[in-house]
Amino acid sequence: MEITVTEFCFNNPAGGTAISDGTFGNEAYPHPTATVTPIKGWFDYECGWRFIGESADPLLTTYLEAHGHPEDRRVFFSEFDLADRRDLGPLIDFASIQAQ
């Protein structure tokens, strides 16, 4: 499954949090969307559905190689970062099956 997101978090080179819009001093992701493959999901009662994924997009992979942690290239996103809200249903199904 591949999902398109409009924003995401990732680990910066030091292992801290970086945000794709450049909020924490990192260079902003220069494209309007990124494609990711989810690997884990859960419901957070404070933030809604949250997910961890990996890059499924060569542009995102290049960005993470240049600006992210050298080993941990995971991407973190929530239901509010989805480019297409219709993707939420399949993501919830994925997270529910994975949790069993």
LOLUMDO-381324 format. One record per residue: x, y, z of N, C-alpha, C in turn; residue in one letter. Coordinates in steps of 0.05 Angstrom, whole numbers, plus 32768, in hexadecimal, padded with zeros to 4 digits. Layout:
BEGIN
XYZXYZXYZA/...
//
This chain:
BEGIN
80117FE98000800080008000801280198000M/800B802C7FEF801A80457FEF8006805C7FF4E/800E806F80047FFE8085800D800C809F8006I/7FFD80B37FFE800980CD7FF8800280E08010T/801780ED801A801481008030801D811C8028V/8012813080368019814C8031802E81568044T/80318149805B80458150806F804D8137807EE/80648137808A806E812080998084812980ACF/8089811880BF80A0811C80D180B5810680CBC/80CD810B80D280E280F880CE80F880FE80E2F/810C80EC80E4812280F080F78138810080E9N/8141811580F68157812680EB8171811780EFN/8187812180E481A1811380E681AA810C8103P/81A1811C811681A981178132819581058140A/817F80FD8132816C80EB813E815380F9814AG/815381138148813C8123815281268125813DG/81118132814480FA8135813280FE814C811ET/80F88146810580F8815A80F080DC815980E2A/80D3816F80D880B9817180CB80BD817980AEI/80AE816D809C80B18172808080AD818F8078S/809F819F8088809B81BB808080B281CD8089D/80C781C2809680DE81D1809E80DB81DF80B9G/80C681D980C880C081E680E180D781E580F5T/80E581CE80F780FA81CB810B811681D18101F/811881E380ED813281EC80E3813E81DA80CDG/813181C580C5813B81B580AF813181C18095N/813D81BA807F813481C38065811981B6805FE/810681C6805680EB81BC805080EB81A98038A/80DA8195803980D68183802280CC8194800BY/80D981937FF480D381A67FDE80BC819E7FCCP/80AD81897FD28098817F7FC1807E817F7FD1H/806781827FC4804D81857FD28044816B7FDFP/804C81547FD58044813A7FE1805C81277FE0T/805981127FF0806D80FC7FF1805D80E27FF3A/806780CD7FE7805A80B37FE8806980A17FFBT/805A8095800E806680848022805880698023V/80668055802D805A803A8032805780378050T/803F8035805A803B80328077804680178081P/805280178099805C7FFF80A5804F7FFA80C0I/8043800F80CC8036800C80E68022802380EAK/800C801D80F87FF9803180FD7FEB802C8118G/7FE1804181257FD2803E813E7FC180578142W/7FAD805481547F9C806A815B7FA680778174F/7FAB809181737FB480A181897F9C80B28192D/7F9280AE81AA7F7A80BC81B37F7D80DA81B3Y/7F9580E581B37F99810281B27F9D810C8196E/7FA780FC81847FAF810581697FA180F78152C/7F9080E381587F8480D481427F9680BE8138G/7F9280B681207FA280A081147FBE80AA810DW/7FD2809B81167FEE80A181107FFB80898102R/800F808F80F2801B807A80E2803A807E80E0F/8047806880DC8064806880D58066805B80BAI/8077806780A9807A805C808E8097805E8085G/809A8055806D80B48057805F80B080648044E/80C48070803980C2807D802080BB806A8009S/80A880727FF980A180637FE180A480767FC9A/80B4808A7FCC80B680A07FB980D480A87FB6D/80DF80A77F9E80FB80AD7F9A810280C97FA4P/80F080DC7FA080F580F87FA980F780F97FC8L/80E580EB7FD580E680EA7FF280FF80DB7FFCL/810680C67FEF811F80B77FF7813780C97FF5T/813980D87FDF815080EA7FDB815081007FF1T/8139810A7FF88136811F800D813F81138028Y/813680FB802F813D80EF8048815B80E98049L/816680E08033818380DB8033819380F48038E/8189810B802E81988124803181938132804CA/817B812E80578173813E806F816B812D8087H/81698113808481608102809A817780F380A8G/816F80E380BB818280D280CA818F80BE80B6H/81A880B980B981B680A780A681AC808A80A6P/81A0808180BC8196806580BE8178806380C0E/816C807480D0814F807380D58140808580C2D/8135807A80AD812880898098810A80878099R/80FF808180B080E2807E80B380D5809A80AFR/80BC809980A780AC80B180A3809380AE80B5V/808C80C380C4807680C380D6806080D680CCF/804780CD80CC803280DE80C3801880D680D1F/800580E980CF7FEB80E480DC7FD580E480C7S/7FBD80DE80D07FA680DF80BE7FA280FB80B2E/7FAB810F80C07FA7812B80B67FBC813280A1F/7FCF8122809C7FE4812780887FDE8119806DD/7FC8810A806C7FC180FC80537FB9810F803DL/7FC4810B80257FBD811B800E7FA181158005A/7F9880FC80097F7D80F380027F7180E5801AD/7F5D80F280267F5080E7803E7F4480CC803AR/7F3F80C480217F3480AA801C7F4880948022R/7F61809B80257F758087802D7F73807F804AD/7F65808E805A7F64808880777F57806D807DL/7F418066806F7F34804D80747F4780358070G/7F54803380597F67801D80557F7E801D8069P/7F87803580717F9C803780857F93802C80A1L/7F7A803380A87F6F802880C17F6D800A80C0I/7F64800080A97F627FE380A67F7E7FD680A9D/7F927FE2809C7FAD7FD9809E7FB77FD880BBF/7FB37FEE80C97FBC7FF080E57FAD7FDC80F6A/7F947FD880F17F847FC581027F8D7FA880FDS/7F927FA180E47F9B7F8680DE7FB77F8180E9I/7FC87F9580E77FE37F9380F07FE57F90810EQ/7FD27F9B811D7FD27F9B813A7FC87F808145A/7FBD7F6F81357FB27F55813E7FC87F418143Q/
//
